[in-house]
Amino acid sequence: MEINRLYLTSVLLVVYLLIISLLILKRKKLGPHIGYFIASMIVVLLAEMLSTIGKVVYGDQYNSTPFMAGGVIICFFSIVLIYFYKILNTKRLKKIQLGIICLNSVNIVLSIIFMSDFFVYLPYLTYFLTIIFLLLSITLFFFETFNSEKIFNITSYYPFWIAISLIVLYLGLLPLIIISKNAIQLSISKDIFLILLYSVNFTGYAIMLTGIFFSKKENLIMEN
């Protein structure tokens, strides 16, 4: 039986909406600057929703790459990198994170300039580099967190849950990006690919959702 991608995407959209709603309702206990992450999730929701609507109206031949490239690769990653910059306290790490943000901006600008089909076909190299920059940012975040008093209440610190969910999402998506680009050569079944893709997405966002209920308002202040 062929997997209904539209059905799975619709369920995922509901998960996005649920996460965004809870983030807004419980934002006071999720740490400072959570507004940046809420904004990034709204971008993902809109990009996926517009893409889905386009496919429903125009069929599978509809090109949703502009929403993926513009919404996710440009806007989502940029906002999330800024979020990690904001929640870092150590000046040295903030400088490194600022450098990562600048490198990501250069990556995007150069890709738009030199890839004439940036918004036509998924820019795999650009996407790959943005994921690497995200993982580097998470590494900085973990380095600071595990060397502070936050480690003693790590499960109640929501940025930790965000970091874990993003690791699951994008470390899981990296091999799938490679597979999708070489699907024909690798003879990968469409259904198997979709099962892997949505399993990674649902697992990552389930972690993000679960963390909201474990999180508490942060009382600890880390010294610079």
C-alpha positions in Angstrom: 0.0 0.0 0.0 1.4 3.4 -1.0 2.1 5.8 1.8 -0.1 8.9 1.6 2.4 11.7 1.9 -0.3 14.4 2.1 -1.8 12.7 5.2 1.5 12.5 7.0 2.3 16.1 6.1 -1.1 17.2 7.5 -0.4 15.4 10.8 3.1 17.1 10.9 1.4 20.5 10.3 -0.8 19.8 13.3 2.2 19.0 15.4 3.9 22.3 14.3 0.8 24.2 15.3 0.5 22.4 18.6 4.2 23.2 19.4 3.9 26.8 18.4 0.7 27.2 20.5 2.3 25.7 23.6 5.5 27.7 23.1 3.4 30.9 23.1 1.3 29.9 26.0 4.2 28.8 28.2 6.8 31.2 26.9 7.5 32.8 30.3 9.0 29.5 31.6 10.9 28.6 28.5 13.8 31.0 29.0 14.7 34.4 27.6 14.7 35.0 23.8 12.3 32.1 23.2 10.5 34.5 20.9 13.2 33.9 18.3 12.6 30.2 18.3 8.8 30.7 18.1 9.4 32.8 15.1 11.5 30.1 13.5 8.8 27.5 14.0 6.2 29.8 12.5 8.4 30.1 9.4 8.6 26.3 9.2 4.8 26.0 9.6 4.1 28.6 6.9 6.7 27.1 4.5 5.3 23.6 4.9 1.7 24.8 4.7 2.1 26.8 1.6 4.0 24.0 0.0 1.3 21.5 0.9 -1.5 23.8 -0.4 0.4 24.2 -3.7 0.6 20.4 -4.1 -3.1 20.0 -3.4 -4.1 22.6 -5.9 -1.6 22.0 -8.6 -0.6 18.4 -8.1 2.7 16.6 -7.4 4.4 18.5 -10.2 4.1 21.7 -8.2 7.6 23.0 -7.3 7.8 23.7 -3.5 11.5 24.5 -3.5 11.1 28.3 -3.1 9.4 27.6 0.2 12.1 25.2 1.3 15.0 27.4 0.1 13.5 30.7 1.3 11.6 29.6 4.4 13.8 26.9 5.8 17.3 27.3 4.5 17.4 31.1 4.7 14.9 32.2 7.4 14.6 29.2 9.7 18.3 28.5 10.1 19.2 32.2 10.3 16.7 32.8 13.1 17.8 29.7 15.0 21.4 30.6 14.8 20.5 34.1 16.3 18.6 32.3 19.0 21.6 30.3 20.1 23.7 33.5 20.0 21.2 35.2 22.3 21.1 32.4 24.9 24.9 32.1 25.2 26.3 34.0 28.1 30.1 33.5 27.7 31.6 36.4 25.7 34.1 34.2 23.9 31.4 31.7 22.8 29.1 34.5 21.7 31.9 35.9 19.5 32.4 32.4 17.9 28.6 32.1 17.4 28.6 35.5 15.8 31.2 34.2 13.4 29.1 31.2 12.6 26.2 33.5 11.8 28.3 35.6 9.5 29.6 32.4 7.7 26.1 31.2 7.3 25.0 34.5 5.8 28.0 34.4 3.4 27.0 30.9 2.5 23.4 31.9 1.6 24.4 35.1 -0.2 27.0 33.4 -2.4 24.6 30.6 -3.1 21.9 32.9 -4.3 24.4 34.8 -6.4 26.1 31.9 -8.1 23.3 29.3 -8.2 20.9 30.5 -10.8 18.5 27.7 -9.9 18.7 28.3 -6.1 14.9 28.6 -5.9 14.2 26.0 -8.5 16.1 23.0 -7.3 16.9 22.3 -3.7 20.5 23.7 -3.1 22.0 20.6 -1.5 25.4 22.1 -0.8 23.9 25.2 0.8 21.5 23.1 2.9 24.3 20.8 4.0 26.5 23.8 5.1 23.6 25.4 7.0 23.1 22.1 8.9 26.8 22.0 9.7 26.6 25.6 11.1 23.6 24.6 13.2 25.4 21.6 14.7 28.4 23.8 15.5 26.1 26.2 17.3 24.6 23.4 19.3 28.1 22.2 20.2 28.9 25.7 21.6 25.6 25.7 23.5 26.4 22.3 25.0 29.9 23.3 25.9 28.6 26.3 27.9 25.7 24.5 29.4 27.7 21.5 30.7 30.2 23.8 32.2 27.6 25.8 34.2 25.1 25.2 37.0 22.4 24.6 34.4 23.7 21.0 34.2 22.1 20.2 37.6 18.6 21.1 36.2 19.2 20.2 32.6 15.8 18.5 32.0 14.0 21.7 33.1 16.1 23.9 30.8 14.1 24.2 27.5 17.0 25.2 25.2 18.5 21.8 26.0 15.4 20.1 24.6 15.5 22.3 21.5 19.2 21.4 21.0 18.4 17.7 21.3 15.5 17.8 19.0 17.5 19.7 16.3 20.3 17.2 16.5 17.8 14.3 16.0 16.1 16.2 13.1 19.2 17.3 11.2 21.6 14.5 11.9 18.8 12.3 10.8 18.1 14.4 7.7 21.7 14.6 6.5 21.8 11.0 5.2 18.3 11.4 3.8 19.4 14.5 1.8 22.2 12.4 0.2 19.7 9.5 -0.4 17.2 11.8 -2.0 19.8 13.2 -4.4 20.9 9.7 -5.4 17.7 7.9 -5.0 17.6 6.5 -8.5 21.2 5.2 -8.4 20.6 3.7 -4.9 17.3 2.1 -6.0 15.6 3.4 -2.8 11.9 2.7 -2.5 9.8 5.8 -2.3 7.8 4.3 0.6 10.9 3.4 2.6 12.3 6.9 2.0 9.1 8.5 3.3 9.0 6.3 6.3 12.5 7.3 7.2 11.8 11.0 6.5 8.7 11.3 8.6 10.1 9.0 11.4 13.0 11.5 11.8 10.6 14.5 11.7 8.1 13.0 14.2 10.8 11.9 16.6 12.5 15.3 16.5 9.4 17.3 17.0 8.1 14.9 19.7 11.2 15.7 21.7 10.7 19.4 21.2 7.1 19.0 22.4 7.9 16.8 25.4 10.4 19.3 26.6 7.8 22.0 27.0 6.1 20.0 29.8 9.4 19.4 31.6 10.7 22.9 31.5 10.6 25.4 34.3 11.4 29.0 34.6 15.2 29.5 34.8 16.4 30.9 38.1 20.1 30.4 37.6 22.3 33.2 36.2 25.5 32.1 34.6 28.5 34.4 35.0 30.3 35.7 32.0 
